[in-house]
Amino acid sequence: MTSCKSAEEAADIVAAMQLDEARVLMSQKQYAAARDTIMSLRQQHPTALEVRRAAILTLDSVELMETRDSIARYEKRLHAEQKAFEMMKPRLNGQTNEAYYAQQRLLFDMRQHFDELCAKAKFYVRKLDIDAAGEN
């Protein structure tokens, strides 16, 4: 019985170290590596339940931070494309302006993707709130 308990405690310690590593990677914006570390922790330590619960919150945080970084980058690009579009004028003499309409389609697609990123961020904020409330 004592050896089982010490083996579980050792697994908890190793899992906690992996979780700490994932958090460091997350803080360094190495999101894929942080995600991989958490997935490895979950696979290698199925009995480290408390650490696995904390890992879920960390994984959600990784997803949220990565999404927020994507939003920031994408928003700059979206504004630049919007400005380029505003500088274009459609031809009013009945001729089509392919560049104008191509830019219009690009902006539509970009806005749609931007909205999806914002929805994803909102989802992870709510999920973190719910998961954190479940921890208490």
Helices and strands as residue ranges (DSSP letters): H 2-27, H 31-44, H 49-87, H 98-135
